[in-house]
């Protein structure tokens, strides 16, 4: 009763009109198309941004997959090895800084007129400079003498070898500085413990720690480049899978929203038709809707589908329409929208040109 009163009050212009059902159906259809098109625009704008990101990632993935890569077992093994190498290198560098600081503090304290605070600051700064300098010089020297296998350019190898004498001179200078500085602290320790091995052990350890750290770091650098390449490729593959999932979800959201709204507006129109039919009988109005889309659910959905397709194609950008043309000729029948199986594969055409298998995503047609 209240719904009948609602329609007679708020929709009285349609109830009294001889073709009120058709006009009310047009009103419902217009509201349906405007609402669904606006909502679809939000999803399609999001999809277009994701497609741009996906295209850039696929281009980057093709470049990475042309380089040497680690398989799953090697990846985790190399990652564990790099983690251990970094831990050992950090421990050796910290130990070297500490020993160098002990040597420098004994050396500087023997000089008169130097405050305790200043001597601590100078000792810390010089310890870091000497240890890190020796560590870097050792790594660069070994790299110059034994280039990495990943260094494929002959010019780069020659450029690396050309600076080997410079790194050698720098390393020798740092080692001589450590030898002279550590001698003072070694003398104090040998007097306290009355053992000559302590003297030579302290000097040798102080001098060898930067060399050990540089050698371990060089060993880690042999695997770092291929590990970083594989890690980046795995991250790209993961992001591509995530984008495909988001695109499929947006597709489902858009389709479900259309279905929900179309059914809701049909229910509203069908309810209006009931009250309008009763009104027509009381007033003796003969209204013919036999050939109108408001006559049945199927005709209403067919008309909504036709208008929605037209509106969404006008709403979609030119890039999406181009994408639709490409997809129509490239996407295999039966494949899911946005689906990507495996890594991008490069193929060789008859003319010898290489192309990569990049899939495209969704035409701007509604999914029903």
Secondary structure, DSSP 8 states (H G I E B T S, - for coil): -HHHHHHHHHTHHHHHSTTHHHHHHHHHHHHHHHHHHHHHHHHHHHHHHHHHHHHHHHHHHHHHHTS----HHHHHHHHHHHHHHHHHHHHHHHHHHHHHHHHHHHHHHTSTT--HHHHHHHHHHHHHHHHHHHHHHHHHHHHHHS--TT---HHHHHHHHHTHHHHHHHHHHHHHHHHHHHHHHHHHHHHHHT-HHHHHHHHHHHHHHHHHHHHHHHHHHHHHHHHHHHHHHHHHHHHHHHHHHHHHHHHHHHHHHHHHHHHHHHHHHHHHHHHHHHHHHHHT-----TTSGGG-HHHHHHHHHHHHHHHHHHHS-HHHHHHHHHHHHHS-TT--TT---SS--EEE-TTS-EEE-------SS---
